Amino acid sequence: MTTNYVDQHVQQFVAKVNQLSQPLDPKLGTVFQKTFLNTLETTISDDEQGYAFILTGDIPAMWQRDSTAQVRPYLALAHEQPAIADLITRVVQRQFFNMAIDPYANAFNETANGHGHQSDQTNMGPWIWERKFEIDSLCYPVQLAYLLYKNTGVTAQFDNNFVTGVKKLLTTFEVEQHHATSLYRFIRTIDRPEDTLVRDGRGTPVADTGMIWSGFRPSDDACEYGYLVPANMFAVVILGYLQTIFSSILDDPEIVARAQRLQTTVRNGIETYGYTTNANGEKVYAYEVDGLGHAKLMDDGNVPSLLSAPYLGYCDLLDLNYQRTRQTLLSPENPYYYSGKLAAGQGSPHTPARYIWPIAIAMEGLTANSHEQQLAALQTLIKTTGNTDLMHESFDVDDYTQFTREWFSWANMMYCELLLTTLGFKIER
């Protein structure tokens, strides 16, 4: 069943944004209208539980990560539009319904239909589309639940599934702080090595650091080293959210204490083990480490990324460690930073070489410290849609008509969030 969410209030909001963006560039509003409405018109269905199930786009499944980013910009009008607030509430409820089924899974089917990667060697089930363990798949639903409350006062999302999911989240994080004793395994028998874990599905060896092990990145590619630093940064932030939720909205001192212990040990792990040095010998955050002396200097076009650390709330935008890291990543020292005829920005090993991610360009704007830099990111985005007025997963830096994923709602909504931020619409956190 599908509900029409594009009512007169949404249309009025789009018209307002269009009007405000006219003095900057009329094209900004044209692309906003198409991208902002695309998620509401094409990706949402009401499931059999009465929750809102959201397709990621051209893959018929709901990603825990993507579905948060797909509706986050709607928080800008949810405080005055009960229908939008209700939609986001039901998205959160579906996310925690999913999490209660399996906290290790990253993507789910609308019903228990057995679709997806059922031949993977892991504990699959009919609800699960894919079971790649990614820390951010647990973080994003908590972020959305908290931001919904913070921006609207709504608390209906904090139901029994929420509490069950949070308890499973905390247990999973605690287990994966000591991955050597974890039972999680993942093997996919295909030619692409990034889609499976080595060592019989356990991943490369790691030492205990206080951080949480992750099998896969937010690109769904396997981690080379098990501690994905930006994902651990995200975990620190949402563990703070949980302390607020379970002390001021719900009453569970045990969950508060567990979240506080985890937050402290993960943050200490990042600040002890999560650094490397750049070519100038400067201290910068590493993308991945293993606690055994290995560190990976790179970033990825997805979020959480190192670039997104202040956007997530881990550090201040002007933090010196972040600024040194940012400068390094937005340079050729990052092997996935590309510069071409049309644009420069971060790509990903998940997509072809010299393909930039619009999500990464949007994140450059969202973490910029000037209005001019935000506008520059927006101008790049509207000029590289491949004449579709929609965002894509990635595009060729020399030819914007060459792109991956024609229908990718996450990227569309990152553009919307950047434009809304540039125009002064604020999402409280």
N, C-alpha and C positions, 0 to 999 in steps of 0.2 A: 504494500500500500504506500502511496506517495502523497504527501501534502504539499500544497502550493504555499511556499514561504515568501514569495515575492508579492507582498501586499502593498497597499498605498504608502505605508510608513517606510518600508524599505525603498520604494521608488522615490519618495521625497528625500530620503537620506542620500541616495545616489545623485539626485539632482542638485542637492546642496554641495556635495563634494565636487561635482562637475563645475558648478558655478565658482567655487573657491579656487579651483585649479586653473581656471581660464587665464588669469593674468600670468601664470607661470608658463603654461603651454597647453593649448586646447586638447592636444593628443592625450595628455595625462588623464583627463576625464573620460575620454572615449575608451581607453584601455581599462580604466577603473570600472566603468559600467559593465563591460563584458566579463572581466575577471571576477568582480564582486558578486555578480548574479550567477555566474557559472556554477559555483559550488551549490548554491541554493536550488538551482534549476535542474542539475544533472547528477548529483552524487548522493542525495539523501533519500532514505526510505524508512518507513516506520516498521519496525520488526514485530514479531509475534508477542514480545514481552511489553510492547508499547514504548520501547526505547527508540532512539534514532541511530540507525546504521548508516555509516558514511563510506562510500567507495573512495579509494585513493585516486581514482580516475580510470585509466585504461586497464587496470587489473581488478577483477571482480571480488575484492576482499577489502576489509577494513584494517588499516594499520593503526596501532595504538598511538604512534608518533604523529603520523600525517593527520589523523582526524582531529587532534588538538590544534595543530597549526591551521587546519582548514577552517575552523570556526573562530579562532582567537580574534581576528579583526572585528567580528560581529559584536564583541564585547563593547565596542565603541558606541553602539546604540542599544545594547541590551538593558541598560539601566532605565530607559524610558520606553522600551518596547517589550511588554510581557511575552509576546509570542516568540521573540528571538531568545529571551532569557529561558523560556521553557524548552526551546530547541536545544540550547547548549546544555541545559540540565539533563535532558534525555541522552545527549551524546555522552556526557560523563557517566550516567547510569549504565549505558551500554559498555563503556570502557571498563568499568569495574565489574560488570557481569563477566566480561571477557577475562579480566585479571583473576577473578575468583576461579575460573575454569583452569587456567594455567599461567602462572606468572612468568614462565620462561618463553612463552610464545609472543611473537611480534605482530602477527596478522591473523585475522579470524574471518570465518564464513558467517553469513547472515543467519543461517540455520545449521543444524547438525547434519549437513549434506555430504560430508566427506570429500569436499573439493580441495584443491590445492596440492601441496607436495607430500602426499601420503606415503610415498615410497622412501622418504628420508629415514635414515636410521637414527631415530630419537623417539621419545614417547608421544607420538602423534595421536590425534583423536578427531572425531568428525566435525567438531566446531573449529578446529585449527587449520588455517591455510598454510602457515609456515611457523616453525618453532626455532627460529634463530634467537638466541638470548642476547638482548641488547639492553643495557641499563636504561637507556632513554625511553624504552617501551613502558617502563614502570614509572619513570619520572614525569612524562608528559601528562598522563591523566591526573596526577596529583596537582600539577601546575594548573591545569584547566579548572579543576574543582575549586582550587583556592582562588584563582583569579575571578571566577564567576561569583564567588562569595564576596570578594573584595570590591568588585565593581557594581554589584547589584544588591547585596545582602541576602541573596537566595541561599537556603541551606538544605533544600530538598534532596540535593545530590549526596548528602552525607547519610546514606541509608545503610541497611545491613550488608549489601554487597560491597559498599565502600569500606566498611570496617573489616569485612572478610578479606578484601583485596589488599588493604593496607597491612594487615597481619602477615599475609603471604609475601608481600613486598619486603617487609622487614626481615622475615626469615630468609628469603632468597638473598638479600644483601648480606646478611650475617654468614650464610653458608659460603657465598662466593668471595668473601674476604679470605677464605682458606680453600681455594679452588681445588687443591690436591685431594681434598676429602669429598668433593662434590660428586654427585651421581650423574650430573648433566653430561650428555654426549650428543654430538651432532655430526653425522656423515651424510653427504649427498654424493651419489655416484654419477658424476657428470664430468665433462672435460674442463670446466672452468674452476680453477683451484680456489678462487676467492669465495666460492659458495660452499666450502666445506672446511672442517677443522682437521688439522694434522694430529698425529699421535692417537690414532683410533678414536677420533672425535673429541679429544680433550683439549686441543690447542697446544701451543708452544709452552714450555715450562715457565713457571713464575715462582717468585718467592713471596711470602707474606709481607705486605707493606702497610696494611691498614686500609688500602683502597679496595674497591670491588672489582672483581674480574668480569670482563665482558667478552663473549665469544665473537661478537660482530659489531661493526660500526653502524651508524645511522644510515649509511648507504646500503646496508645489508651485506657488505663485504666482510670477510673474516678479518679479525685483528691479527696483525703480525706479532705484536707483543700484547699480553693479556690485559694490561691496565690502560684503558682508554681515558686519558686525562680529562678531556672536556666533558665526557659522560660522568666522570666522578665529580667534576665541578657542579654539574647539574644535580647530582644526587645530594650534595651538600646543601644546595638551595632548597630542594623540596623536603628534605628532612627537617629544615627549619619551618616550612609550611605545616608539616604534620604536627610539630610541637604546638603551633598556634591553634590548629584545628582541634586537637584533642585536649587542649587546656581551656579554650575559651568558647568553643561551640559544642563539642562532645567532651565527655569526662572520662578519660582513661589514663591515669598517671603512669601505668606500665608502658603503654605505647609511647607516651611522652619521653619516658626515661630511655627506652630502647632507641628512639629516634635521636635523642641527644647524644647517647654514647656513640652511635654510628656516625653522626655528623662530625663529632670531634675526631674520631679515629680516621675517617676518610679525609677530612681537611688536613690533618697532620701528615697523612700519607702523601697527599698531593704536594704539600709544601716541603716534604723531606725528599721524596723520590721523583717528583713530577717535573723536573727541570733538565735541561741540557744546555749546551752553549752554541751560539751561532758562529759564523765565520769570523766575526770580529772578537770572539772570545767573551761575548756578553751572555749573561744568564737569561735564558728564555724558557717558557713552558715547552715541554715536549708533547707531541701528539699521543704517543704511546710509550710505555716503559714496561719492564718486566720485573723490576726489583733485583735483577741479577747483573745490572750494569749496562744493559742495552736500552737505547732511547731512539725514538724516531722523530726527526725534525721534518715536519710537514703539517699541512692542514687539509681538510676535505671540504668540499662545497656544501655538504649537508650541515644540519644543526641537530645536536650540539657540536660545535666546532670550537677551536681555540679562539677564533675571531669573535665568536658569540658570547664569550665569558661575561662581559658586563651586561649584555642583553638578557642573559639568563639570570643575572643577579649575583654572580659569584664575586665579582670585584667591581671597583669603580672604574669608569671609563678612563680616567687619568692615572690609574695605578701604573707605576713605572715598569713593573714586570710585564704587565699587559701591553703597554705601549711599545716596549722593546720587542715583545713577541709579535705584535701586530705588524710592526715595521719589517720584521724579518719575513713574515709569512706573505706580505704583499710585495714580494720581490722574487727574483729568480732563484733565490736560495731555497724557496719552497718548490719542490719538484712538480707540484701541481698548480703553480701559478703561471698563467699563460698571457702573452701579450701579442696582439695581432692588428690587422687593419681596422677592425671595428671596435675592439674593446680590449680591456685587460682585467684579469680577475682569476679567481680560484676555480679550478676544475676538480676532478676526482679520478682516482684509479678505476672507479666504477664505469666511467664513460670514456670515449676515445680521447687520445692526446689532443691538446689544443682546443678542447671543448670546454667552455666556461659555464658554470651553473648560475642561472638567474637568482636562485636562492642565495648564493654567495654574494652576488652584487647587491641584493637587497640588504643582506646583513652588513656589508660595508657601509651602506647608508644608515642603517639603524644603529651602528656603533660609531658613526662619524661625530666629530665635535664641532661641526659647522653646518649651517643651513646650505651653504654652497656645495658642500660635499654630498649632502642628501639629494639635492637637485641634480647633481652630476650623475649619481647612481640611477635616479629615475629616468633621466634622459637616455642613458645607456639601455635601460630596460625597454623603453617604448620604441627604441630604434632597432631592436634585435629580436622581434617577435616572429620573424619569418613571414611578415605580412598577414598574420593571423589575429593580431591584437590580443593574443594570449601568451602566457609564459610557458616555457618548456623545461624539460629536465636540464638540458645543456644545449649549447649552440657552438658552431665553429667560429673561432675568433676572426676568420677571414671571409666567412660567408654565412650570414644569418639565416639563409634558406635551408641550411643543413643543420638539423637539430634532432634530438632524441625525445621521445614521448610527446606526442601531439596533445594529449589530454592529461595534465598533471596539476591537480587542484592545489597541492601544497605550494607550488611555485606561484600560482596565480594569487594566492592569498598573502604570500610574503610581499609581493608587489603592493597589494592593497594596504597592508600594514605600514609599509614604508611611506606611501603617499599620505595616509591618514596621520602618521606621526609628523611628517613634514608640514602638514596643514594645521597642526596643533591639537588634533584629537589624541587624548591620552588614555592609555589603559593602565589603571592603578595596579601596583603590585606590592 
